[in-house]
Amino acid sequence: MIDLQPQIDDRGLLPVLEKAKAGERLSYDDGLRLFRSPDLLALGYMANLVRERMHGNVTYFNVNRHINPTDVCVASCKLCAFGKKSKDPTAYTMSLEEIWHRAGLGYSEAITEFHIVGGLHPELTVDWFCDMLRGLKQRFPNVHLKAFTMVEIAYFAKRFKIPVEEVLRRLKEAGMDSMPGGGAEIFSERVRRIICDHKIDGGEWLDIARIAHKMGLKSNCTMLYGHIENEEDRVDHLVKLREVQDETGGFVTYIPLAFHPDNTALEHVGRTTGFMDLKNIAVARLMLDNIPHIKAYWVMMTPKIAQIAQRFGADDIDGTVVEERIYHDAGSDVVQGLRRGELLRLIREAGREPVERDTAYRRVERKDETSFAILV
């Protein structure tokens, strides 16, 4: 048999390679070694070994729509270009009727998921958001509602002086099916004091994830990279996510999020490079052995980098999105949405087999442009 292993220029990676081949868990020090290595092709080779062992040649995508009900936010995070104060003349808050109407606009293809996140509004109540969810469920009963970050849940609990469990119970009863993974940023207390000191700390984010998972709600998880964090901060973040996953098993997908600095207080930082984007995908796949899926979020990485990432450890490229506001406010210059056919082309050109999924990673079979069936 021909040995297809590439030349490993960084010989310090060889012990990590042996662990990856054997399916052994990598240590914190292994994670540091990976992030500090310039041998990107070796990282990609190792991550692809794990990726193909877990998912073969499949790349997942979904037909989804992002809904950002409001950009009004009481926080003033330096990393954010989306949130605005309520008196800002450019701020917006959709009415319930507008949300329900906009949810039905866009592509003719039947959407399987609404992804709902927004600012921390000083006036909107939990009941208002419950009404929003109920209205969406009534109008789109077959669409999965992935809504509210851990940060939003903590804000609801604090503002209305009710336990986190009560907030989650009410939202779940109103139609919330699962949760996105945003707001984690980076768990380092040193970094959070600078970039997002108005948000809950990393421990609180993880605690709310634990509570949600134990209540039967699945979620994603994320890490924001490419700002003022260092390699130690990134590895610490990944290890903490892995520890919670060992405990709850509730994280479905991990999404490394590239920092977009435009129109933020951190504009001087500059954008991430393709090298950094691919490295974060690869290291995540190697370190997060207990989180099933690694997503290359094309909105932040660009479709081109997300496509290449399917050979560097990612097995998901996200979905159609349709209308994304948060990262476009921070300078993202990619398109607002991609058609299903464009996603298929990106995946096939990468030599992968495209599989449309729902939020729970069940296969979706298209009957026509406006209907679908979930294959359990």
C-alpha positions in Angstrom: 0.0 0.0 0.0 1.3 3.5 -0.9 1.9 5.7 2.1 0.1 8.9 1.4 1.3 10.7 4.6 2.7 14.0 3.6 6.1 15.4 4.6 5.9 16.6 8.2 8.2 19.6 8.3 7.6 20.3 12.0 9.0 17.2 13.6 7.5 18.3 17.0 4.1 17.3 15.6 5.0 13.6 15.2 3.9 12.6 18.8 0.6 14.4 18.2 0.2 12.6 14.9 0.6 9.2 16.6 -2.1 10.2 19.1 -4.4 11.3 16.3 -3.9 8.0 14.4 -4.6 6.0 17.6 -7.7 8.1 18.4 -6.2 9.2 21.7 -7.3 12.4 23.5 -4.9 15.3 23.0 -3.6 17.3 26.0 -3.5 21.0 26.7 0.2 20.9 25.8 -0.6 19.1 22.5 -3.0 21.9 21.7 -0.4 24.6 22.3 2.0 22.7 20.0 -0.6 22.6 17.3 -1.4 26.3 17.5 2.3 27.2 17.6 3.2 25.1 14.6 3.6 26.8 11.2 3.2 23.5 9.4 -0.3 24.0 8.2 -0.4 21.1 5.8 0.6 18.7 8.6 -2.2 20.1 10.8 -4.6 19.7 7.9 -3.5 16.1 7.3 -4.0 15.2 10.9 -7.3 16.9 11.2 -8.5 15.3 8.0 -7.7 11.9 9.4 -10.0 12.5 12.3 -12.6 14.1 10.2 -12.8 11.2 7.7 -12.8 8.7 10.5 -15.9 10.4 12.0 -17.7 11.5 8.8 -16.2 9.9 5.8 -16.5 12.0 2.7 -19.7 13.8 3.7 -20.0 17.6 4.1 -23.2 18.8 5.7 -25.2 21.9 4.9 -28.7 23.2 5.6 -31.3 25.5 4.2 -31.7 28.1 6.9 -32.5 31.7 7.5 -31.0 34.1 10.0 -33.4 36.4 11.9 -31.9 39.3 14.0 -35.0 40.8 15.6 -33.2 43.9 17.0 -29.8 45.5 17.1 -30.7 47.6 20.3 -28.3 46.4 23.0 -27.5 47.6 26.6 -24.0 46.2 26.3 -21.1 48.2 24.8 -18.6 45.5 23.8 -15.5 46.6 22.0 -15.7 43.6 19.7 -19.2 44.5 18.4 -20.3 46.5 15.4 -23.9 45.3 15.5 -25.3 46.5 18.8 -26.7 50.1 19.1 -28.3 52.2 21.9 -32.0 52.7 21.8 -31.7 56.4 21.0 -29.4 55.8 18.0 -31.4 56.9 14.9 -30.0 53.9 12.9 -31.2 51.3 15.5 -34.0 49.0 14.7 -36.5 46.7 16.4 -38.8 44.6 14.3 -42.4 44.2 15.3 -43.7 40.7 15.8 -45.7 41.0 12.5 -42.5 42.1 10.7 -40.5 39.1 12.0 -43.2 36.7 11.0 -43.5 38.3 7.6 -39.8 38.4 6.9 -39.4 34.8 8.0 -41.4 33.8 5.0 -39.5 36.0 2.5 -36.5 35.1 0.5 -35.7 31.9 -1.3 -38.4 29.6 -2.7 -36.7 26.6 -1.1 -38.3 25.3 2.0 -36.3 26.4 5.0 -35.6 23.8 7.8 -34.2 26.2 10.4 -34.6 29.8 11.7 -31.4 31.0 13.5 -32.5 33.8 15.9 -30.2 36.1 17.8 -30.2 39.8 18.6 -29.2 42.6 20.9 -29.9 42.8 24.7 -33.0 45.1 24.4 -33.8 47.1 27.5 -37.6 46.9 26.9 -38.5 43.7 25.2 -39.8 41.1 27.6 -39.5 37.3 27.8 -43.3 37.2 27.0 -42.6 39.2 23.8 -40.0 36.6 22.7 -42.3 33.8 23.7 -45.0 35.3 21.5 -42.4 35.6 18.7 -41.6 31.9 18.9 -45.2 30.8 19.1 -46.1 32.9 16.0 -43.2 31.4 14.1 -44.3 27.9 15.1 -47.9 28.5 14.1 -46.8 29.8 10.7 -43.9 27.4 10.1 -44.6 24.3 12.1 -42.0 22.2 10.4 -39.1 24.7 10.9 -36.7 24.2 13.7 -36.2 27.3 15.9 -32.6 27.7 17.0 -32.8 30.8 19.2 -31.0 32.8 21.9 -27.4 32.7 23.0 -26.3 31.9 26.6 -25.7 35.7 26.9 -29.3 36.5 26.0 -30.6 33.9 28.4 -28.5 35.3 31.2 -29.8 38.8 30.4 -33.4 37.7 30.5 -32.9 36.0 33.9 -31.1 39.0 35.4 -33.5 41.6 34.1 -36.7 39.9 35.1 -35.2 38.4 38.3 -36.2 34.8 37.4 -33.9 31.7 37.4 -32.2 30.7 34.2 -34.1 27.4 34.3 -37.4 29.3 34.3 -36.3 31.4 31.3 -35.3 28.3 29.4 -38.5 26.4 30.3 -40.8 29.3 29.1 -38.9 29.7 25.9 -38.8 25.9 25.3 -42.6 25.7 25.9 -43.1 28.5 23.4 -41.2 26.7 20.6 -37.5 27.1 21.1 -36.0 23.8 19.8 -32.3 24.4 20.4 -29.7 27.1 21.0 -26.9 28.7 18.9 -23.4 28.9 20.3 -22.7 32.6 20.1 -21.5 34.9 22.9 -18.8 32.6 24.2 -16.2 34.8 22.6 -13.1 33.6 24.5 -13.2 32.4 28.1 -10.0 34.1 29.2 -11.0 36.6 32.0 -8.0 38.8 31.0 -9.3 39.1 27.4 -13.0 39.4 28.3 -12.3 42.4 30.5 -11.0 44.2 27.4 -13.2 43.0 24.5 -16.6 42.2 26.2 -16.7 43.3 29.8 -20.4 44.0 29.6 -21.2 40.3 29.0 -21.4 37.4 31.4 -18.1 35.8 32.1 -16.9 32.5 30.6 -17.9 30.5 33.6 -21.5 31.7 33.5 -21.7 31.0 29.8 -20.6 27.4 30.4 -23.0 27.1 33.4 -26.0 28.1 31.3 -24.9 25.6 28.6 -24.9 22.9 31.3 -28.4 23.9 32.5 -29.8 24.0 29.0 -28.3 20.6 28.1 -29.6 19.0 31.2 -33.1 20.3 30.3 -32.9 18.5 27.0 -31.9 21.5 24.8 -29.0 20.9 22.4 -26.7 23.8 21.5 -23.7 24.7 19.4 -20.6 26.3 20.8 -18.1 28.8 19.4 -14.8 30.6 19.9 -14.0 34.1 18.6 -10.4 34.3 17.5 -8.1 36.7 15.8 -8.3 39.7 18.1 -6.1 40.1 21.3 -6.1 36.4 22.5 -3.1 34.2 22.5 -2.5 30.5 21.9 -2.9 29.7 25.6 -6.3 31.4 25.6 -7.5 29.4 22.6 -6.4 26.0 24.0 -7.9 26.8 27.4 -11.2 27.7 25.6 -11.3 24.4 23.7 -10.4 22.3 26.8 -13.2 24.0 28.8 -15.8 23.2 26.0 -14.5 19.6 25.9 -15.0 19.3 29.7 -18.6 20.4 29.5 -19.2 18.1 26.6 -17.8 15.2 28.7 -20.4 16.1 31.3 -23.5 16.8 29.2 -23.0 15.7 25.7 -25.2 18.7 24.6 -22.9 20.4 22.1 -23.7 19.4 18.5 -21.4 21.6 16.5 -18.4 23.8 17.2 -17.9 26.9 15.1 -14.6 28.9 15.2 -15.6 32.5 14.5 -13.1 34.8 12.8 -13.1 38.3 14.3 -14.2 41.1 12.0 -12.8 44.4 13.3 -14.4 46.9 11.0 -16.6 49.5 12.7 -15.5 48.3 16.2 -13.3 49.7 18.9 -10.7 47.1 17.9 -10.3 48.2 14.2 -6.6 48.4 14.6 -6.3 44.6 15.1 -6.8 43.7 11.4 -8.6 40.8 9.9 -7.7 37.2 10.2 -5.7 35.5 7.5 -6.7 32.3 5.6 -3.8 30.6 7.3 -5.2 31.4 10.7 -8.7 30.4 9.7 -7.7 27.0 8.5 -5.5 26.4 11.5 -8.4 27.1 13.9 -10.5 24.6 12.0 -7.8 21.9 12.1 -6.9 22.4 15.8 -10.5 22.3 16.8 -11.1 19.0 15.0 -8.1 17.5 16.7 -8.8 18.8 20.2 -12.6 18.4 20.4 -12.8 14.7 20.1 -16.2 14.5 21.8 -18.1 17.2 19.7 -19.5 15.6 16.6 -19.3 18.4 14.1 -16.9 21.2 13.1 -18.5 24.0 11.0 -16.6 26.3 8.6 -19.0 29.3 8.8 -18.7 30.8 5.3 -20.1 34.1 6.3 -17.1 34.8 8.4 -14.4 32.8 6.6 -15.6 33.5 3.1 -17.0 30.7 0.9 -13.6 30.0 -0.6 -11.9 29.4 2.8 -14.9 27.5 4.1 -14.6 25.3 1.0 -10.9 24.5 1.6 -11.7 23.9 5.3 -13.6 20.8 4.2 -10.1 19.2 3.8 -8.8 20.7 7.0 -11.1 19.1 9.5 -14.5 20.7 8.9 -17.5 18.6 8.0 -20.1 21.4 7.7 -20.3 24.6 5.7 -23.4 26.1 7.3 -26.4 27.0 5.2 -28.2 29.4 2.9 -28.4 32.1 5.7 -30.4 34.5 3.4 -29.9 37.6 5.5 -27.0 38.1 8.0 -26.5 41.4 9.8 -24.1 40.9 12.7 -20.9 40.2 10.8 -21.8 42.4 7.8 -22.1 45.3 10.2 -18.5 44.5 11.2 -17.3 44.7 7.6 -18.0 41.3 6.1 -18.0 41.8 2.4 -19.3 38.4 1.4 -22.8 38.0 0.0 -25.7 38.0 2.5 -26.9 34.5 1.5 -26.1 31.5 -0.8 -28.5 29.5 -2.8 -28.7 25.7 -2.2 -27.2 25.1 -5.6 -24.1 27.3 -4.8 -23.5 25.3 -1.6 -23.7 22.1 -3.5 -21.1 23.4 -6.0 -18.7 24.5 -3.3 -18.9 21.1 -1.6 -18.6 19.0 -4.8 -15.6 21.0 -6.0 -13.9 20.2 -2.7 -14.3 16.5 -3.6 -16.9 16.0 -0.8 -20.3 14.4 -0.9 -23.0 17.1 -0.1 -25.6 16.0 2.4 -28.5 18.4 3.3 -29.3 18.1 7.0 -31.7 19.5 9.5 -30.5 21.1 12.8 -30.2 17.6 14.4 -28.1 16.4 11.5 -30.9 14.1 10.1 -30.8 13.9 6.3 -33.2 16.0 4.4 -34.7 14.7 1.2 -36.1 17.4 -1.2 -39.3 16.5 -2.9 -39.4 19.8 -4.8 -38.4 23.4 -4.2 -41.0 24.0 -1.6 -41.2 20.7 0.4 -38.9 18.3 2.1 -38.8 15.1 4.2 -36.6 14.3 7.1 -34.9 10.9 6.9 -34.5 9.6 10.5 
